[in-house]
Amino acid sequence: MPHRVVVLALDGLLPFELGIPQRIFGRSLGTESGGTGGKLYDVVTCSIRPPGPVRTDADFAVLVEHGPEALATADTVVVPASYELGPVFEEGRLTEELAAALALVRPGTRMVSICTGSYVLAAAGYLDGRPATTHWSSADHFQRIFPQVRVDPDVLFIDDGDVLTSAGVAAGIDLCLHLVRRDHGAAVANEIARRTVVPPHRDGGQAQYIHRPLPEPQFATTTAARAWALARLERPILLRDMAEQEAMSVRTFTRRFREEVGISPGQWLTQQRVERARHLLESTDLPIDQVARDAGFGTATSLRQHLQAALGVPPTVYRRTFRSSADASR
């Protein structure tokens, strides 16, 4: 049976965000080509009231055909942002109607928010004591209203297992693609990203979108250095080597890199090498030692440590999980 995703449409919703789960999950098929496999997800949209129109922040309403009872059938619940959260936004308190709807969610259901949909998850207690994110412009307010939540305003999304939160608007695409990747592997997620004409993975976090004074025009970017590094991930890459590609000092390059990408050059290199390793583990039968060398980790021990830190599983388990998933879908 396809995994059921129920999207909760609240008054004042943003139509763009409401459509993200349907576009990503609704188009996820069980083969890399997307041509013959069955649907991996069943996407349903519901309201906290009986079926009927739901207001949006645009000049039109959305006709929702399912009431709150759909929440009881969900394997994953997605809460997009709304501009009419009322006491949820102002006091961190659910309305009776919203509380009654969320009470229908079964224990163990995966909970997901897009943008300020995180206010709903926090008010319902799903985020107590856990890391979470929201749109960077609301992060300070969110932290004041929900001091029990560990807010990270710099990331695009946070995966805390059964509860996931994303930053503003398009970060919902990043999070939904991440869930497809987590559930079914990179090949399926990459195919959806290709069809949606978006990158399968965006580097950095919200830090690169927060308004800051623009750098002086004479400052070069770090794009060439990143392209240079990606072409030789399997080799040792020193920070000074990357800085030389932009004719910058190491100090200036490091500062510019963090401003543009949102993380340090070392963190970025590790991310790219993990992604290279994931691709090789999923798409080849290369020995683990060779995967480690081709991804730039050098040794199987180093690969194991980095993959465990990034994904929570060692290389052999990751390969067994996603190669089996890919084989089963053919």
Solvent accessible surface area in square Angstrom, and as a share of the most:
residue,aa,sasa,rsa
1,M,228,1.02
2,P,55,0.34
3,H,52,0.23
4,R,69,0.25
5,V,0,0.00
6,V,0,0.00
7,V,1,0.01
8,L,0,0.00
9,A,1,0.01
10,L,14,0.07
11,D,23,0.12
12,G,1,0.01
13,L,2,0.01
14,L,22,0.11
15,P,39,0.25
16,F,111,0.46
17,E,0,0.00
18,L,23,0.11
19,G,34,0.32
20,I,6,0.03
21,P,0,0.00
22,Q,90,0.40
23,R,75,0.27
24,I,1,0.00
25,F,1,0.00
26,G,10,0.10
27,R,125,0.46
28,S,0,0.00
29,L,42,0.21
30,G,6,0.05
31,T,17,0.10
32,E,90,0.41
33,S,76,0.49
34,G,7,0.07
35,G,59,0.56
36,T,124,0.72
37,G,19,0.18
38,G,55,0.53
39,K,111,0.47
40,L,32,0.16
41,Y,0,0.00
42,D,43,0.22
43,V,23,0.13
44,V,14,0.08
45,T,41,0.24
46,C,0,0.00
47,S,3,0.02
48,I,24,0.12
49,R,77,0.28
50,P,105,0.66
51,P,79,0.50
52,G,14,0.14
53,P,94,0.59
54,V,1,0.01
55,R,133,0.48
56,T,13,0.07
57,D,73,0.38
58,A,46,0.36
59,D,141,0.73
60,F,109,0.45
61,A,58,0.45
62,V,36,0.21
63,L,128,0.64
64,V,4,0.02
65,E,131,0.59
66,H,79,0.35
67,G,0,0.00
68,P,27,0.17
69,E,106,0.48
70,A,7,0.06
71,L,0,0.00
72,A,39,0.30
73,T,63,0.37
74,A,0,0.00
75,D,55,0.29
76,T,0,0.00
77,V,0,0.00
78,V,0,0.00
79,V,0,0.00
80,P,4,0.03
81,A,2,0.01
82,S,6,0.04
83,Y,150,0.57
84,E,81,0.37
85,L,16,0.08
86,G,29,0.27
87,P,31,0.19
88,V,1,0.01
89,F,76,0.31
90,E,112,0.50
91,E,106,0.48
92,G,19,0.18
93,R,124,0.45
94,L,33,0.16
95,T,48,0.28
96,E,162,0.72
97,E,83,0.37
98,L,6,0.03
99,A,41,0.31
100,A,62,0.48
101,A,2,0.01
102,L,11,0.06
103,A,82,0.64
104,L,76,0.38
105,V,16,0.09
106,R,111,0.41
107,P,136,0.86
108,G,76,0.73
109,T,13,0.08
110,R,22,0.08
111,M,1,0.00
112,V,0,0.00
113,S,0,0.00
114,I,0,0.00
115,C,9,0.05
116,T,15,0.09
117,G,1,0.01
118,S,0,0.00
119,Y,0,0.00
120,V,0,0.00
121,L,0,0.00
122,A,2,0.02
123,A,22,0.17
124,A,34,0.27
125,G,35,0.33
126,Y,63,0.24
127,L,0,0.00
128,D,74,0.38
129,G,45,0.43
130,R,62,0.22
131,P,35,0.22
132,A,0,0.00
133,T,0,0.00
134,T,0,0.00
135,H,44,0.20
136,W,86,0.30
137,S,74,0.48
138,S,17,0.11
139,A,5,0.04
140,D,108,0.56
141,H,44,0.19
142,F,0,0.00
143,Q,61,0.27
144,R,165,0.60
145,I,45,0.23
146,F,4,0.02
147,P,103,0.65
148,Q,79,0.35
149,V,3,0.02
150,R,138,0.50
151,V,28,0.16
152,D,51,0.26
153,P,51,0.32
154,D,66,0.34
155,V,44,0.25
156,L,13,0.06
157,F,45,0.19
158,I,24,0.12
159,D,52,0.27
160,D,46,0.24
161,G,38,0.36
162,D,65,0.34
163,V,7,0.04
164,L,1,0.00
165,T,2,0.01
166,S,0,0.00
167,A,1,0.01
168,G,14,0.13
169,V,56,0.32
170,A,40,0.31
171,A,2,0.02
172,G,0,0.00
173,I,26,0.13
174,D,12,0.06
175,L,0,0.00
176,C,0,0.00
177,L,1,0.00
178,H,34,0.15
179,L,0,0.00
180,V,0,0.00
181,R,11,0.04
182,R,85,0.31
183,D,45,0.23
184,H,45,0.20
185,G,2,0.02
186,A,11,0.08
187,A,33,0.26
188,V,13,0.08
189,A,0,0.00
190,N,46,0.24
191,E,25,0.11
192,I,3,0.02
193,A,1,0.01
194,R,156,0.57
195,R,113,0.41
196,T,28,0.16
197,V,131,0.75
198,V,40,0.23
199,P,71,0.45
200,P,59,0.37
201,H,67,0.30
202,R,59,0.22
203,D,44,0.23
204,G,16,0.15
205,G,4,0.04
206,Q,5,0.02
207,A,13,0.10
208,Q,52,0.23
209,Y,106,0.40
210,I,46,0.23
211,H,156,0.70
212,R,110,0.40
213,P,127,0.80
214,L,161,0.80
215,P,64,0.40
216,E,95,0.42
217,P,125,0.79
218,Q,137,0.61
219,F,80,0.33
220,A,49,0.38
221,T,71,0.41
222,T,0,0.00
223,T,81,0.47
224,A,56,0.44
225,A,0,0.00
226,R,50,0.18
227,A,60,0.47
228,W,60,0.21
229,A,0,0.00
230,L,75,0.37
231,A,76,0.59
232,R,53,0.19
233,L,3,0.02
234,E,78,0.35
235,R,124,0.45
236,P,126,0.79
237,I,19,0.10
238,L,83,0.41
239,L,66,0.33
240,R,142,0.52
241,D,36,0.19
242,M,0,0.00
243,A,2,0.01
244,E,115,0.51
245,Q,71,0.32
246,E,24,0.11
247,A,99,0.77
248,M,32,0.14
249,S,66,0.43
250,V,61,0.35
251,R,208,0.76
252,T,42,0.24
253,F,0,0.00
254,T,39,0.23
255,R,111,0.41
256,R,10,0.04
257,F,0,0.00
258,R,118,0.43
259,E,72,0.32
260,E,40,0.18
261,V,2,0.01
262,G,15,0.14
263,I,28,0.14
264,S,21,0.14
265,P,5,0.03
266,G,45,0.43
267,Q,94,0.42
268,W,2,0.01
269,L,14,0.07
270,T,47,0.27
271,Q,62,0.28
272,Q,24,0.11
273,R,30,0.11
274,V,6,0.04
275,E,51,0.23
276,R,73,0.27
277,A,0,0.00
278,R,19,0.07
279,H,102,0.45
280,L,24,0.12
281,L,0,0.00
282,E,22,0.10
283,S,64,0.41
284,T,37,0.22
285,D,117,0.61
286,L,57,0.29
287,P,88,0.55
288,I,33,0.17
289,D,74,0.38
290,Q,52,0.23
291,V,0,0.00
292,A,0,0.00
293,R,120,0.44
294,D,43,0.22
295,A,0,0.00
296,G,18,0.17
297,F,22,0.09
298,G,43,0.41
299,T,79,0.46
300,A,17,0.13
301,T,75,0.44
302,S,26,0.17
303,L,0,0.00
304,R,108,0.39
305,Q,116,0.52
306,H,64,0.28
307,L,0,0.00
308,Q,85,0.38
309,A,92,0.71
310,A,61,0.47
311,L,57,0.28
312,G,45,0.43
313,V,45,0.26
314,P,38,0.24
315,P,2,0.01
316,T,76,0.44
317,V,48,0.27
318,Y,7,0.03
319,R,42,0.15
320,R,148,0.54
321,T,71,0.41
322,F,20,0.08
323,R,54,0.20
324,S,61,0.39
325,S,34,0.22
326,A,24,0.18
327,D,76,0.40
328,A,88,0.68
329,S,37,0.24
330,R,185,0.67
